């Protein structure tokens, strides 16, 4: 149970409609139902019943709503005291891998604009390893990356989310998707890869290692949009987070290819220098985690999911 779940109960009690609540919170009907069911299972009570007017709180639901409102009010009071918009002002140099741009980034930017109007952003998209170097050199305040930064005491890492990777192709290839494709069958098509020596390219090479004798790899841009454009143009097939190309798939520009061997998952984090003079990097990293959580909840859980926060080491007794 978390604050978003509590807020869902309150909005459902006000609007008396799962559809209206889903539209208000910008998530799916299923996500609303799952949140309510999770709380009910946790507490062992029924919070709502269906009626001709929609849904109605039960007596247990009314008691829960009263207490939930107090918890939410206390949370927002605490949050305002910790991240006071009046105190948070200035400029943040944010670097991100391009996968975040069509997925988590819009929610992050919108949240910063709404909650911290005195904070401005300059955004750079680059490879993870280059963003890490820029962060270490002091030329970035926050880096959203898919590679773990060096294990340094002065770098703090906030886990964000994980994406499932899938091969996609233009329908023009007329690839038979009636049965899962093996690495050998995939290798029969040009593979749109990434710059040599990058983690993204290493994942592709590892996928085909030991499976086929030779693959035709087109080393493309490190930017996801460029590789997606090349794929939609029929230049080759490529492995991408399926969540990041949902629009292209809905429009029929790309199709997802079923495979016998799953592609490696990719995990994303926000990194910043812990001992900086400003509170802004930590605040932006916190908002990035919230944005990632909201994105994942609105997405198919098989494609994107929130990465758990690491457990803090326990003190030895």
C-alpha positions, 0 to 999 in steps of 0.5 A, spaced: 500 500 500 502 506 498 500 514 497 497 513 490 493 507 492 490 511 498 489 517 493 485 512 488 480 510 494 479 517 495 478 519 488 473 513 487 469 515 493 468 522 490 467 520 483 463 513 484 466 511 477 472 506 475 472 509 468 472 517 471 477 515 476 481 512 471 481 518 466 482 523 472 488 519 474 491 517 467 491 510 468 487 504 466 481 501 469 485 495 470 490 499 474 484 502 478 481 495 480 488 492 482 489 498 487 483 497 490 483 489 490 490 490 493 488 494 499 482 490 500 486 483 500 491 487 505 486 489 510 481 483 509 475 488 508 471 490 502 471 498 501 466 498 495 460 495 492 456 496 486 450 500 485 445 503 480 449 509 481 456 506 480 460 504 486 459 506 493 463 505 499 461 500 504 461 502 512 468 499 512 470 503 506 467 510 509 472 508 515 478 507 511 477 513 507 476 518 513 483 515 516 486 515 509 485 522 508 488 524 514 494 520 512 494 523 505 494 530 508 500 528 513 504 526 507 503 532 503 505 536 509 511 532 510 513 533 502 512 540 502 516 541 508 522 537 505 521 539 498 518 546 498 517 549 492 519 556 494 526 553 496 527 549 490 529 554 484 534 554 479 537 550 473 538 543 473 542 540 467 539 533 466 542 528 462 538 522 459 538 516 455 533 517 449 529 511 451 526 515 456 524 521 452 517 517 449 516 514 456 518 516 463 520 523 461 514 527 459 511 525 466 517 528 469 518 534 465 510 536 467 511 534 474 517 539 475 513 544 471 507 544 475 510 543 482 517 547 481 515 552 477 522 556 479 526 550 476 528 550 469 531 544 465 537 543 460 536 536 457 542 532 454 540 525 450 547 521 450 549 514 451 549 512 458 557 511 459 558 518 456 552 521 461 556 518 467 563 521 465 559 528 464 556 527 471 563 525 474 566 531 471 561 536 474 557 538 467 551 534 469 547 535 475 542 528 474 544 523 469 538 518 467 542 512 465 541 504 463 548 502 466 550 502 473 555 508 475 562 507 478 561 504 485 563 511 488 561 514 495 559 520 492 554 518 487 547 516 489 543 512 485 535 512 485 532 506 481 527 507 476 524 502 472 526 496 467 523 495 460 522 488 457 526 488 450 523 485 443 525 485 436 521 489 432 520 490 424 517 493 419 511 490 416 514 490 409 519 484 411 512 480 411 516 476 417 511 470 419 510 471 426 505 464 426 511 461 430 517 464 435 523 466 431 530 463 433 536 467 433 538 464 427 532 466 423 532 473 426 540 473 423 537 472 416 535 479 416 539 485 417 540 487 424 540 495 426 545 495 432 548 500 436 555 503 436 561 498 437 563 498 444 557 500 447 552 496 452 546 496 448 551 493 442 554 488 447 547 486 449 545 484 441 552 481 440 551 476 447 544 475 444 547 472 438 553 469 441 554 461 440 547 461 436 549 463 429 555 463 425 554 470 422 550 476 423 549 482 418 549 488 423 548 495 421 551 500 427 547 505 427 546 511 432 546 511 439 539 514 439 533 510 440 529 514 435 534 514 429 534 506 430 526 506 430 526 510 424 531 506 420 526 500 422 520 503 420 523 504 413 525 497 412 532 497 413 533 492 418 530 489 425 532 492 431 531 490 439 528 496 443 523 497 449 517 495 446 513 500 451 517 505 447 514 504 440 507 502 442 505 508 438 509 505 432 506 498 433 498 501 434 499 505 427 502 499 423 509 502 422 512 496 426 510 489 428 513 485 434 517 479 433 515 473 437 522 469 439 524 463 442 530 466 446 528 472 450 532 479 450 535 481 456 531 486 460 534 493 461 534 497 468 534 504 468 536 509 474 537 516 476 544 518 478 547 524 482 553 527 486 551 526 493 555 532 496 552 537 492 551 544 494 544 544 491 537 540 493 535 540 486 539 534 483 536 529 489 529 532 488 529 531 481 531 524 482 525 523 487 521 526 481 524 521 476 522 515 480 515 518 481 514 519 474 517 512 472 512 509 477 506 512 474 508 510 467 509 503 469 503 503 472 499 505 466 503 500 462 503 493 461 506 490 467 510 485 462 513 491 458 515 496 464 515 495 471 518 499 477 525 497 480 525 496 487 529 500 491 535 497 494 535 495 501 539 499 506 544 495 510 542 493 517 547 494 523 550 489 526 547 487 533 
